[in-house]
Amino acid sequence: MSKANEKRQKSLVEQLANHLSLNEHLLIASLIRIALVFYGLLHDKIFEVKYTDVDYIVFTDGARYLSERRSPFLRHGYRYTPLLAYFLLPNIYCFYSFGKFLFAAFDVLTAVLIFKILSSDRIDVSRSVAKMCACLWLYNPLSLVISTRGSSESIITFLVLAVIYLLITKRYSFAGLLFGLVIHFKFYTVIYSLSLYFFLNCSKVRSRVALSFWLPLKIRKLQFVLATIASFVLFTYCSHLKFGKLYINEAWLYHFTRKDIQHNFSPYFYIYHIVKDAKKQQLISYLAFLPQAFSIIYYSLRYSLNALFCETFLFVTLNKVCTSQYFLWYLCLLPLIVPFIEIGQRSALKLMFIWLAAQLFWLLSAYFYQFRRIDSFLHVVWFFSIIFLFVNLTLLLKISANFKMKISKKEK
């Protein structure tokens, strides 16, 4: 395919996004999400496989416990920040679907931040391309469905992007305060610490290599680091003060010792399924963390702020537990690098098709195993978990090889 045709196709994609204003896209995307919330109510009454996420029931029960002046951690399976239960108190006092609308709102606001980040004067991207990238999130079927099913991941995607926006607009103290809240909310986000710190080392979006860890000791480093620590300690200490040791056990310690033998996208589930010895399982957990740690350190040192997508992608892909909700952790960062991936549209569509096909085959095998109770399909599920892992790693190599960062004149 000629370069002229590639450019023409790319311009057509932009035209589809720029046919309407950003506000019009936000309105349409909001209406779609509202419709999906109401559809979910009908779906749950008709079909065996429910539309509403199981976690949403847990969140709501946690809020109900709070309304009864009890700890949300008394509800089996509630292993989240207590702030989430407080946010969903309107589920109890107003109407059950309040949380779904809240999560859908954060989902839409995530797209607003994508646009603001890419259209900032520190990144060499036109407003039309920035709008196109925002639309990639607004009309992403995965984020559409997951947020309206009642998953809280949209809060995390919004907060993570808000931290990035505050950093590139040089509001370091506010960024630190928000980052502390993000880590308190979802501890996996601590993996961004090195990348964000090295970004502050030179404070350039295009930074590839951080040359110094301690020096020079810049005020922006102190602002960000101290604000992060203060915020994280404050939220975590107050939660511990209010809910005691049960909060520490359920919201923190559980995640460090978690071993999931239930089928999920991670191939590790089958290993835990066949290895019964607790000590061996613990050893597997430690060994599983090593490639994650190595990849985080490598990408942080090499790419600084540009590493966030790759870090998150590898963290999720190599994690001991991997579910569809986790995909949003890196998909919210993908629009930020799309303008800098030099790959043809046909190739991009082919890669997306392969990624979706790998998921589809896994989901079909999981359906026959879980809902049709065909036990032999457990091996098939594991096989497609391995295939999905291979596909993900191949995609990441392709993206990394074709990533070319452009910067604004102000960054030079």
N, C-alpha and C positions, 0 to 999 in steps of 0.2 A: 504494500500500500504506500502511495507517495506521501511525502511530508505535507503537500498541499491538501490532500484529502484528509489527513490526520487533523490539520489545523481547522479545516472546514467542519469536521465532525465535532471537534471540541467547541467550536463557536456555536454549533447547534445546541449542544448541551447547555451552554451558558445562556443562549436565547430562551430556552425552555424555562430556566430559572428567572431570567430577567424580563420575561414577558409581563410579570406582575411585580409590584413593589414588595419589599421585605415585609411590610406590615400586612399586606394582603396574603402573602404566604403564611405568615404567623396565624392569621385568622382562619385560613383554610385548614391548616394543620391542627389548630385547636379544635375546630368543629369535627374533624375526623376522630380525634381522641375522645371527644365527648360522646360521639356516636358509638365508638367502641366500648366505652364504659357501659352505656345502656344496652348494647348488644350482649355484653358479658352477663348481665342480669338474666336475659332471656336464655342464653346459651346454657347457663348453669342449671336451669330448670329442665332442659331437654336432653342434654347429652351426658354420657357416662364420664367422659374426660372433661373436667370442669375448666372453665375459662379463668376463673379467679385463682390466683396463685395461693398455694398452701401457706406461704409465708404471710400473706395478707391476713389470714385468719389468726395466725399467731400474733401479729402486730395488734390486731383489734382486741384479742383476748388480753394482751398486755395492757392496753389502754383501759379495758374494763376493770382489770385488777387495780389500776391506779385510781379509777373512779370510785372504787370500793375501799380506798385507803390501804391497799395491799401492794406488795412489791410485784412488778411485772415479771420478775424472775422466778416467781412461784409457778408461773405457767410453764409447763414442760416445753422446751424448744425455744423459749425466748432467750436469745443470746446476742442481743443487740444493745446499743446505747439506750438508756432510759429516755433520752430526748425523743426518740422515735415514738415511744408510747405516749409521751406528752403531746407531740404533734398530732396524734390521731385520736385524742380525746373527743373531738367533734364526731368521730364515728359512733361514739356512745351517746353523746348528748344531742346530736343533730340528726345525721343520717349515715347509714352504713358505708356508703360509697364515697364519703368525703375524702378519704385517703387516696383513692384512685384518682380523683380530680386534682388533688394536691400533687401527686407524683407526675401526672400528665402536665401540670403547669410547670414543674421543674424541668420536665423533658423539653418543653417548648423554649424555656429560658436558656437551656443549654445551647440551643441553636443561635440565640441572640448573642451569647458570649463568643461562639465560634466566629460570627460575623465581626464582632468588635475586635477580637484578637487579630484576625487576618486583615482587617481594614485599618489597623493602627499604623502610625507613620514610621514604625520601626521594622515593618515587614513589607517587602516589595510585591504586593498583590493588589490588583485593581478591585474596586468595590463590586464590580460585576462578578468577578471570580469568587470574592468573599461571600457574596450572596448565594452563588451556586453551591459553595461548600456548606453553607448553613442549610440549604435545602436538602443536601445529601443526608443531613441528620433529621430534618423535619419530616421527611417522607421515608425514612428508614423503617421498613416494616418490623424489624426486630425491636427497635426502641418504641415504636407505636404500640406494639402488642404487649411488650414486657411492662411498660409503665401503666397501661390501662388494665392489666391483669392484677395490679396491686403490688408490684415489686418496687422497693424503695431505692433502687440503683440510680434513678434519675437525680436524686438528691446528691449523690456522690459525684456524678458526672458534672452537675452544675457547680458544686463546690470546688472540684479540681480545676475546672476551667476558670473559675473566678480567681483562684490563686495565681494561675498563669497570667491572667489579665492584669491583676494588681502588680505583679512583678514587672511585666514589660512596660507598665505605666509608672514604674518607679515608686510605688506606694508600699515600701518594704515592711513597715510595721503592721499595716493592715493585712498584707499578704501573710505575714507570720502568724498573726492572730487567727486568721481563717485556716491556715494550714494546720495549726494545732487542733482546731475543731475537726478538720477533715480526718486527721489521724485518730482522734478520739472516736469519730463516727465509724470509720472503717480502717482498721489497723494496717491493711495491706498498703495503704498510701504512703507508709513510711519509706517504701522503696524509692520514692521520689526525692528523698532528703539529699542524697549525694548530688543528683543532677541539678537540683535547685541551688544548692550551696555553690557548686562549681560555676553555675550561671552567674551568681553574685560575685564570683571571683573576677569576672571580666565584664559582666552585665551586658553582653552582646548576644543577641538572639542566634547569631550564626556560629557561636563558639564551638569549636571541635574538640580542643584539648585544654583541660584545666592544668596550668603549669605549677600552681602552688596551692597547698591546702591551708596553711596557716597564714602565710604572708602574701600580700600586704594585709594587715588587719584593718579592713575597711569598715566604716560606720554602718553601711548597709548590711554587712554580714551580721554585726551585732544586733541591729534592729530586727532582722528577720529571725535569727536563731533564738534570741531571748524572747521575742514575742511568741514564737512557736512553742517553746518550752512552757512559758507562762500560761498560754491558752490551754495546751494539752493537760498540764498538771491541774489547772483550775477545774476544767470540766470533769476530769477523771476523779479528782479528789472529792468534789461535791457529790458525784454519783456514788462513790464509796461511802461517803459520810451518810448519805440518805438510805442506801440499800445494803450496806455492809459487805460481808465476805461473800455472800451469794452473788453479788454483782461481779466481783473479781473472778469467782469460779466460772460463772456462766458466760460473761461477756469477754473474758480474757483468757484464762487458763484453758478453757475448753478448746479454743481454736489452735492452741499450740500443741495439743495432744490429740487432735481430731484425726480419726482414721475411718474413712467411709467405705464400707464394703458394698453399699448400694451402687447399682450401675450408674455411671456418669461418663462424661466425655474423656476423663482421664483414664489411661490404661492401668493406673495404679489400683483401681478399685478391684480388679480381678486378682492382683497379687495379694492384697489384703484379704480377699475372699478365701484364698487357698492356704495362706500362711496364718496359722492359728496362734502360734507362740507370741506372747506379748512383747518379749524382748526383741525378737526378730522384726516384729512390726515397727517397734521404736527405731531400730537400726535402719530399716527401710525409709522411715520418715526423715531421719537425718541425712541419709544419702540422697534422697529426693530433693532436699533443699540445696545441695551443693551446686547443681547446674543453674538453679535460680539465682543464687548469690553471685556466682561467677558472671553471669550475663548482666546482672544489675551493675556490678562494679565496672565491667568492661565498657558497657554503653555509656555509663555516667562519665567515666574518664574521657572517653573518645568524643562524645557528642553533646555533653552538657544538657541544655534544655531540649535540644532536638531528640534526645534519647527517650523521652517519656513514652512515646508510642511503642518503640521496640522493647523497652523494659517491661511495660505492662503486658504486651503481647506474649513475650516469653514467660513472664511470671504466671499468667493464666494458662498458657499451653502446657507448661511443665509442672503445674500445681498438682498436688495429690488429689484434689477435688476440683472438677471443672464442670460448670453448668452454663446454660444459655445466658443467665443473668450476668455472669462474669464477662461475657463477650462485650458488654456495654462499657466495661472499664477501659478497653482499648479502642473500641469503635468511636467513642466520643473524641478521641485524640486523632483519629484517622483524617477527618476533614482538615485538620491543621497542617497536615503534610501533603495532602493530595495535590496542591498546586506545584509542589516541588518534586513529584515523582514523574520522571521523564519516561513514560511508557504509553504506547498507543492505546486508544480507546478499545479497539478490538481485543488487544491482549489483556486489558484490564477487565473487560467483560468475561473473557475466557477464565481468568483467574477467579473472579467472583463466582462464576458458575461451578467451577471445581470445588470451591470452598462450600458453597451451598449444597452441592450434590453429596459431598462427604458427610455433611450434617444430616441430610435427608436419609441416607442409607443407615446411619446410626439410629436415627429416630424410629425408622420402620422396624429395625431389629429389636429396639428397646420396647416398642409397642407390642410385638408378638411375645416377648419375654414377660413383660409386666402385666399386660391386660388380657392376653390370650393364654397366659401361664404355660407357655411352651419352654420348659426348662433348658432344653438343648440350645436355645437361642442365646443363652448367656455367653457361650463361646463366640457366637456371631457378633454380639455386642462388643465384646473385647477386641475382636478382629477389626471392627470398624473404628474403635477407639484408637487403635494403632494407626490405621489409615488416616484418620483425622489428624493425629499428631504429625504424621509425615507431611500431609498437605499443608498444615500450618507452618512448619519449619521451612518448607519449600517457598511458601508465599513470603515469609519474612526475608529470606535470602534474596528473592526477586525485588522486593521493595527496597532493601538496603542497597542493592547494587545499582538501583536507578534513582536514588535520592540525590537531588542537587539543590541545596539551599540557596535562595536568592535573598539579598538584603536591600534595604532602602539606602539611599545616599547618606542618611543621618547615621547609619550604622558603620559606614566606612571610615 
